[in-house]
Amino acid sequence: MPMPEPTPRPDARLRRVADLDASYLREYSGLHEEYDGRVADLSPAGVEAMLGRLGGPAYADPVDERQVAATEHAMSVRFGRLQQHRRDPWVHVEALDLSQYERGYAPAEDRRRAREEHLGHYPDLVSAALASLDLVPAPVAGIFAPAVRGLAAGLADDDGDTASRARTALATLGRRLEELATGSEVPVGIGPELLEELLSCEDEVRLDTGTLADLARSEYDRMEPVRVEAEERLARELGVPQDRVLAAVLDDHGDFDAVLADTATMVARAARFAAERELIARVEDDCRVEASPPARRFAAGRVSWRAPWESCGGSYFHITPPSPAFTPAEVDRWLSRFNRPAMTVMAVHEIAPGHASHALMMADAATTVRRTLWSELFFEGWAHYAEEMVWEEGYGAGSAAYQHAMALDAQMRAVRVEAVLAIHAGGASVAEATALFEERTFLSGPAAHAEALRCAWEPSCTRYTVGKVAFRNLRESASRSAGRPTLRAFHDQLLALGSPPVGLAADVLGLDCGLPRRGAA
C-alpha cells in the first residue's frame, strides 16, 4: 500500500494568521519548525503591521477558506478593535514563557538551542510589552505581576549573561505591572458592544448579552436537579445531613503532593474508559501530572498537550500549588478546589476524551488548516461537553460523587457567563463578581476571587458553557437526522474537522448548533 502524501506545512496566508498567535500555536499546534526560538513583534507598530499583512489568495477548499477567514476576522477584532496587546499582559507573558521547551517533542539539544535563542529575545519582548501595555486595568495587572516573577524564577544559572539581561528586562516589566496594579485607572469592563463583538468574532455565531444571559440561566437551572439528586445520594452514602454534603466533598483532598498523585490515577482511569467505550478514534494515554511552572500559576490548572504537528512526546497536566503567602486556612480552601471528585471531572476535561485526546485527533485532520487552527469555542466546548457526556455513558458506574462534581462544575461555568456580563456589560467590580461566585457556586475565598479575576481578564471564558450547549445541540440535531450516527461516529465526524468555528462545523455536517448565526467572516 502506498504511503499517504505528507500534509504540507502552513502556507504564507496561514503563516500570516499564525504570526499573531505564534506563542500559542508553537506550543498547542506544534509549529516548532516555524516558531521555536523565534518571537513576534508585539509592540503597537508590530501588531499593526501584522494586521496589515493578513489575507491572501483564497483556498480551493471552501471549508479551509471559511476557517482562515474567520480566524483573520477574529484577529482583527482581538488586536484591532479590542487592542488585546495593550490591555492583556498575558499576550506578552505567553510570548516570554519558556516552559514549552521542557516537553519532549524534539531532541533535547534542539530544544536547548531554541530555548537559548528565545531567551536572547527577552529584552526586545519586554520593550514591546512596555510600549504596548497602556490599557491594563489594575486587577488584570495584579494577576500577571507574579507571573513575571515566575518567569525570572524559571531561568537557569547556566544561562549566563543572557539570563542576566533577561532578568533585568523582566524586573522592569514586573515593576511596570506592579505600578499598574496599584495605579491604573483603566476601567475593568470593555462594554457591551465590544463584548458582543469579541464573543461573536470567530465562530459565525451572534452572541448578544441577552442571549448569553438566557443561555447561562438555562444551563445553570438544567444542572440544578442533577446536582440535587446527586447530593441526596451522597448524603445517604456519607451519612451526613444534605446541607453538609458540599463541605464533605470539598474536604476530600490530601496535601498538594496527594492531589498530584490522585489526579494521575484519575487521568489513567479516564483514558481507559474513553478507549474501552470507543468514544473517539484516538485517546491520549501518555500524560504526566505535575505542579504548574511558576510562570503559569495564574490559572488553577491547564494541560500542555501533544500537539497535532508533533511526532513524539506526551501531554503534561499542570496543577497550581497554593501560594506560599496563603495562611493555613487559605491553603485548605485553595486545595478544596482540587477535591477528588472535582479532579475526576477535570481529568476528563483536560485529557480523555477532552483536550489532549482532541489534539491527537487533530493530528489526523485532512488539511493543514484543520491541523493548525483552533476555535476556542469549539475546543473548550468539546472538553466541557465531554464531562457530562461520559457520565451519561456510565463513567464512574453511576457515581454520585462524579455526578455531583460534574454538575457543580457546569454551574460554576454558567456563573462565569453571569460574571462576565456583570463586569463587562454591567460595570460590576471584581469584588462584586467574587461575591457572585461565593453565592452561586461552591467556591469561596481565594478560589472565588481567582474566578472573578479570570472573568475580568478574559471575557471569552464564556466559551465553556456556550460551547457545551452548542455541542449538545449538535448531537441532538444529529440524532434527528436521517443517518442518525452512533455517538462514536458523531464525535469522529466533528473532530475530523479539527477545531473549526462552531457555525462552520454545523454547516459542514448539516446540523443545528442552536446558537444565533451570522454570516461567514
N, C-alpha and C positions, 0 to 999 in steps of 0.2 A: 504494500500500500504506500503510495507517495506521501511524503511529509507535507503537512499544510504549509502554505506560504506564511512567513512571519508577518505579524502585524507591523505596519510602518510606524516609526516614531512620530511624535507630533509635528505637523507641518507648520509653515510660517504663520498662518492665521491662528491656529490653535496656540502656538507659542506666544503670540501677542496677548491672547487672553490669559494664558498661564503666567506670564511675566508679572501681572498684577497680584497674583496669588502664589508666587513662587515658593514661599516657605511652606505653605500648606501642601501644595502639590508635590513638592520634593519628598515630603515625608509620607503623605497619605495616598498619593497616586504612585509614588516611587520614581519620580522623574529625576533620578540621580545623575544620569548622563547629561541632562540639561542644566541642572542647578546645584549639584554638590560643589561646595566651595565658592559658589557664586551668589551674589546678592543683588536685589533690585534697588534702584534709587527711589526711596520713599519720601523724598523731600517734596514740597509742593510743586516745584518745577518738574521734578522727575515723574511724579504721578500724572501731572497734566500732559507730559509728553507721551507717556504710555497710553493714556486715554485717547490721545490724538492718533495713535497708530492702530487702534482697534479696527477690525474689518478686513475684508479681502474677498477673493473670488468665492462664489457660492459653492457649497459641497454638492456633489452629484446625488448623494443620499439625502433625501428630504428630512429624515429624522435627525441626522447629524447636523444639517443646516439649521433646523429649528433649535436644537440644543445649544449649538455655539452662539446663535443669535440671541437666545435667551440669556446666556451667560454674559455676553457682551453688554446686553442691556442692564443686567444686574450690576456689572462692574461700573457702568456709567452712573447708576443710582448710588451705589455704595461709596464710590470715590469722587463722583462728580457732585451729585445733589447732597448727600449726607456728609461728604468730606471726612470719611472714616479715618483717614490717615492723620487728620488734625484733631479728631475727637477721641480716638480709641488707642490707648497706649499698647494694646495687645498686638496691633499691626506691626509695631516696631519691636516689641519683646519677642514675638514669634520669629521675626527676622534675625534676631540675635541668638536665639536658642540653639545650642549645640547638642542637646540631648539625643537627637535623632541619630547622630553618628555612633552611638553606643550599640545600636541594633546590628545584628549580624547579617545584613543584607548583601554585603560585599566583603572581600578580604580585608583583614584588619589594617594592613598597610595603606590600602586605598582609602579607607575611611579616615585614617590618621592624617594623611596628606590633605584630604578635603576639609577636615576639621581645622587644620592649621591654616589653610588658605582662607577659610571662612572667618576664623578668629582675627586674621590680619585686616579684615574689613571693618572691625568694630569701630574705630574712630570715625569712618565715613558713615556707618549706620547710625551712630549716635548723633553725629552732626545733622543728618537728615531728620532724625526724630526731634531734635531740639528746634529745627526750623519749622517743623510741622505742628507740634503739639501745642496749639494755642486755643483750642476749643474744648479742653478737657474739663468736665465737671469735677468738683472736689472729691465726691465719693468714688468716682471712677479712678482718679489719680491715686487715691489711697489703696485701691485694690492692687495696683501694679508696682508701687514703690518696693514692697517686699520681694516681688518677682525679680526686680533688677538686682537686689541684693543676692537673690538666689543665683542669678547668672554669674555674679562675681564669685560666689562660693563654689561654682562648678568648674572654675579654671584650675588647671593643674600647676604644680610647682615647676614642672619641667617645660612649661610653655614659654619660659624665658622672658626676653624683652617684649615679645608680642603680647604676653599676658599682662605685663606691667602697663603697656599702653592701653590695653583693653580695660584694665581695672580703673585707670584714670578716667577713661571715657565713661564707663559705667557709673562711676562716682558722680560725675557731672549730671548724667541723666537721672540718677537717683535723687540728687538734690533738687533738680527741677520738678520731679514728680511730688516730692515732699512739700515743696513750696505750693504747688497747685492743690495738693490735698488739704492745705490749710487756708489758702488764699484765693482759689479760683472762684469767680462769681458767675461762671457759665451755668445756665440752667441745666438741670439733670434731664428733663424731658425734651424730646425732639419735636413734640407737637403732633396732633392727629393726622394732619395731611402728609407729613413726611413719614410718619409711622406706617400709614396705609401704603404709601408708595414703596417703602422698603420691604414690607412683608408680601407685596404682590409682584415684585420685580422679576423674579426668576422662574416662576412655575406656571405661567399662563393662567393664573387664577386671580380673582379680585377679592381681596380681604379688607373690608372696611371695618371700622371699630364696632359697629352694631353686629355684624356677622360674627366677629371674634368673640364678643361678649356672649352672644347666644350659644355659640359652639362650646365655649368653656363651661357655661352654666349647664348645658345639656349633658356634657361628658361627666362633669362632677356629680350631677344628680343620677346619671345612669350607673355610676360605680357605687353609689351610696348603699343600695340594698346588697350588693355583692360584698362590700366591706362589713356591713352589719351582720349578715348571715355568717361570715367567717368569724367575726368577733364573738358571736353567740356560741359557736362551736368551740372556739379557743377558750372561752370562759369555762366551759364544761371540762375540756381536756386539762386545763391548768388548775382547775379548782379554785378560781378566783372570781370575784364579782365582775360583771361585764365592764363596769367603769374602771376596772384596774387592769384590763387586758392590754391596753396600749402601753402602760407603764411596764408591764411584764415583758412585752415584746421589745421595747426599747432597751431594756436592761439585759437582753440576751446577746451579750458580746463579751469577749475577753479583752485583754490589753491589745495594743496595736499589732504586736507580733502574732497574736492569736487571730486577729482579723485577717492578716495576710494568709496565714496557713488555712483558715477555714474557707476563705474565698478561693484559694487554689483548688480545694476539694470540690467546691460548688461549680467552678468553671469546668472541671473534668466531667462532672455529672451532667451538666447542661449539654456539653458536646456529645456525650454518649446518647442522650435522649434524642437530640436533633438528628444524629446519624441513624440510630435504630428505627426511628419513626419516619425517616426519609422525608423530612420537612423541606429540605432544599438539596440541590445536587452536590454541593461541597460544604463541608463543615470544618471550621478551624479547631484543631485538637492539639496545637502546639502553642501554648501560652504560658508566659511567666508572670507571676503576680508579685509586684514589688512596690516599695514606697515611691511616691512621686518624686522626680528630680526637683531640686529646690526651685528652679525657675518655673515649675508648673504647679505650684501649690496654691494658686489662686482658685483652683477648681477642686471639688471633693474627690473626684475620680475620673479617669479617662483611659482610653485604650489607644495604643500606637500599634496599628495592625500591620501584618504583612501586606504590602501594597500591591496593587494589580500589576505594576511593571517590575516587581522584584521576583527573582528566580529562587531565592533561598531566604532563610530566616523565618522566625515565628513572630508572634504578637506579644506585646507587653501590656499588662493591665496594671496601671498605676493608681495607687490609693494614697491620699494625702494624710499624713500623720497630724495629730493635734499640735498646735503651736507651742513652742517652749514657754511662751508668755502666758498660756492659759493657766488658770487656777485648777486644782483637782476637780472641782465641780464642773468647770468648763470642759476639761478633758473628757469627763464622763459623758457630758451632753454631746460633745463632738463625736465620740465613739459610738454613741447611741444611734447615730445616723447609719453606721455600718453594722447594725444588728444582723444576726444570722439570717432571718427571713428576708430582710431588705437586700442583703448581698446575694442571696439566691436569685432574686429578681434581676439584680444588676449584672450577674454573670450571664444571664440570658441576653440582656440588652447589649452588653459590650462584646460578647464573644460568640455565643452559639444559641440560636441561629442569627444573632444580631450583627453588630458592625463588622467584627473580624471575619465572620463567615461571608457576609455580603461582599467584603473586599476580595475574598478568594473567588467568588462568583464573577466579579468584575474582570478578573484576570482572563476569563474566557469570553469576554464580550467580543462581538463580531467586528467592531471598528475601533480605530484609535480614539475617536472622540468619546465613545461609550466606555472605553477602558480608562479614561483620564479624568473627565469632569464629574463633579459631584453637585447635585442639588441638595442643600441642607434639609429642605422639607422632606425630600424623598428618603435620605439615608437615616435621619433621626426618626422620621415617621415609621420606617420599616422596623427599626430596633424597638421602638416603644410598642408598636403593634405586636411584635413577637412576644413581649411579656405576657399579654393576655392570650394570644393565640396558643402558646404552649400549654397554658393552664386549661384552655378549652380542649386541648388534645390529651389531657391527662397527666401533665407533668406534676411530679410530686404525689401521684396517686390520690388526688383529691385533697391534698394537704391544706388544712385550714390556715396554717401559718403562711404558705405561699400565696393563697388567695387573698389573705388579709394584706400582706405586704404589697402585692400587685395592685390591689385597689387603692391602698394608701398612696402609692407612687403615682398612679393615674390621677388621683385627686390633687396631689401636690403639683403636678404639671399643669393641670387645669387652672390652679390658683396662680401659677406663673403667668398665664394669659391675663388673668384678672389684674395681677400686679403690674404687668407691662402696660396695660390700658390705664391703670390708675396713675402710674408715673408719667408715661409719655403722652397720654391724651388728656389726663385729668389733673396734672400738676401735683400729684401726691409726692410726699417726701420719702426718703429711704426708711425713715423711722415708721412712717405710716404703712409702708409696704411690709416692713418687718412684722408689725402688729397684725397685718392681714394673714401672713403665713402662720403666725402663732395661733390665731383664732381659727383658721380654716384647715390647717394641716397638723401633722404630728410633730412638726419642727418647733424648736424653742431655742432661746439664747443665741449663741454664735451661729448655729446652723440656720436658723430662721433669718438672721441678719445677712448671712452669706448668700442666701437665695434672693433676698431683696436687692443686694448689691449686684447680683448677676442680672436681675431684671433691669436695673438702672444702666448697667454697662452694655448689655446685649439684648436689645428689644426683640431680636429674632429668635429668642429662646421660646417663643410661642410655637415653634415648629414641631415640637414633640407632640403636643395634643392635636394640632391641626393635621399633621402628617398621619398620625394614628387613625384619626377619624376618616381621612381620605382613603387609607388602605382598607379599613373595614368596609367603606362604601364600595370600593373597587371589588372586593371579594364578594360582597352581596350582589353586585351587578353581574359578576361572573357566574354566580350560582343561578341567575335567572336567564343566562344566555343559552343559545341553542346547544352549544358544545358542552356546557356545564363541566369545566375541567375539574379534576381532582385538586385537593389542596396543594399537593406537591407540584402538579402541573401549573396551577395558578402562580405559585411562588416562583417557579423556574422561569415562566414566561415574563413575569415582572422583572426579575433580577437579570435576565438575559439582556435587558435594555441598559444595564449599568446602573446609573443613578441619575435618571433624566428628570427634567421638570415634571411635576406630577400631572399637570394637564396634558403634556405630551404623551406620557405613558398611557393615560386614559384613552387618548385618541388612537394611538397605535394598536391598542388591544380592543378598541371598540367598546369601552366600558365607561361608567359614570363614577367620577370621584366624589360627587356630592358637594363640590365647592363651586361658588360662583366663578364663572370663567371670563377671561378677557382674551383678546386675540393674541396670536403668536407674536413674540417680540420682533 
